[in-house]
């Protein structure tokens, strides 16, 4: 089920335009947790929460899916070492078949981001064999509903070459954060390869 109140412009991306883009960090924000879109998983796909000491599964998924930089063995500790126990409630694994983990996202949080507590969609990944199969939106629905239980607002950090992911985040009501340095220029570059109502609303 989609939320008709959120922008859902057709995804238009030119591969020849996308490839030369520099890979800049981008922040996206959602100032409220209302009207979260809901999507169902297709047959054969489910989701479960992280279990103690499953960081090796998280790392395997990230290594398989990451295109732009190397995932080292300590990344999990750096990102979630503040509260490993919270991962059992906030981290999710997509599962297929007989329980094979094929994707992950975490409904994380930052206690003092720009002077306030914010929820955070963190480290979204789906392994290559299962990408472009309509799985990212159901997974996002689950993570966003978990954030809604604890937070009034949320943000995420992505990169400018992850255009397909940016489109999903727009469809979930995230907006460009234009406070960051060089964000206007970077979002203008994204707008050159992605047609979306939210970008038009922001003047791009």
N, C-alpha and C positions, 0 to 999 in steps of 0.2 A: 504494500500500500504506500503510495506516495503522498506527500503533503502538498495540496494544490496551491498553498499560499507561498511556497518557495519557488524561486526561479529555476526553471529547468530547460534552458535554451539548448538547442541541438549542439552536440559536440563537434566543432569544426577545427581540425588541426592539419596543417600541411607538413608532412614529414621533411620536405626539403627546407622548410623554414625553421623547423624545430631543431634539426641536428646542429646548426652552427651556434645555437644559443649558449651563452655562458651559464654555468651552473651556480646561481646565486641563492643565498638563503632568503626565504620569505616567511613572514609571520602572518597568520590569518586568525581573526578573532570572531567570537560569537558572544554578544553582550547579554544574552539571556538564554534560557534553556527551554523555551516554549516551542511547541509545534515541531517536535523532532520527527523526521520522516521514519516510517516503518517499512521494512522490506523483509520478505520471507526467504529462508534458505531453500535452494532447489533440492530435490530428492537426492539422498546419498551424502549430503553435507550437513554437519552439525557444528556445535560450538561448546566448548567447556572452559572452565577456569584453570588457571595455572595451579600446579601442585608443588609442594616443597621440593626444592633442589632440581627443578626442571630447566635451569638456565641453559643447559646444553641443547635442549630442544629449541628454545628461543634463539640461541646463537646459530643453530643449523638453519633455521628458516631465514634469518637475516642474511646469512652468508649466501644462501641460494638465490635470494631475490635482489640483493643490492648490486646496482650497476655502477655506481659512481665512486665508491671508496671501499677500502678494505675493512672488514669487520674483525677486530682483534678479540682475543679471548677474555679481555677485561672490560669490554664495553658494557656488558650487562651489569657488572658491579659498579661501574661509574654512573650509570644511568639510574639504577634502582637501589643502590646500597643504602640510601637514606632509610628505607623501610622494606626489607625483603618480605616480611610477613604480609604487608599490604598487597603484594603481588597475587596472593591467593584469592583476593577479592576483586582486584582491579585489572589483572592481565587475563587475556582470553586467547585460546587457540582454536582456529578452524580445524575441523577434523573431517576426513573422508574415508570411505571404505570401512576397514576394520579398525578405525581409530587413528589413522595416520595423520599427524599434525602437518597442515599445509599452509597455515597463515597465522598471524598474530596481530593484536593491537592491545594497547594498554590505556585504560581510563585513569591516567596519572593526575597529579596535581602539583602546583607550586604554591607554597604557603605565602610567599611575598613576591609576586611578580608585578612590578610597577606599583608597589605599595598596597596590593590587595591579594587575597587568595583567589587563584584561578584553577579550574580544572584544565587538564591538558590531554588531548589525543596525542599519543606518543608511540613512535616506532611501529607504524602500520606496514605490514609486509605480507605478501602472498607469493608462494613459490611459483616459478615460471610456468610449470605445466597447468596451473590452475588460474592463471591471470586471464583477464578478459572473458570471464565466464559468469559475470554478475555476482561475484561473491563479496566485493568490497563494501557495497552498500548495506547488505544484511549485517556484516560484521560491524560497520560503523553504527548502525542502529543500536546494537547491543551495548557498545562502548559509550555511546552518547546517553543512553538511558541510565547506565551506571553513574556517569558524571552527574546527571540530573539529581540523583539521590543525595549528593553531597555538596554540589556547587551551584552558584547562581550564574556563572559565566564560564567560558572556556576559550582556549586558544590552541593553536598547533604551529609547528614550524616545519616547513617543507622546503623544496628547492625549485627553482624556476624551470628546470627541465622535466620535472614530474608533472607534465601538463594534464595527463589523464587523471592523476590523483587530485590536482587542483580543481578540475571540473567536478569531481565527486564532492569535494569539500564545499564548493559553491552550492551544490544541490542540497547540502545539509545546512545551509544558512550561514556559513562562514563568510566574512568579508575581508578584503585586503587590509592589513594594518599599514597605514601610510605614515606612521610616526618614525619608522626605522630609516636609517641613512640610506639614501639612493633608492628608496622603495618606489618612488614615482617612476623612475626610469625603468626599473626592473618590471614593475607591473605593466607599464606600457609595452614592453617587449613581449610579455605573456599575452597581452591583448592582441598583439599582431598575429598570433597563431591560434588563439582560443576565442570563440565568439560566445559570450555569456551575458545574460541580462545584468548580473551583478557588476561586471566590469563596466558596462554601459552606464549603470546607475552611479558608479564612482567617477565617471567622466573619461573613461578610456575608450 
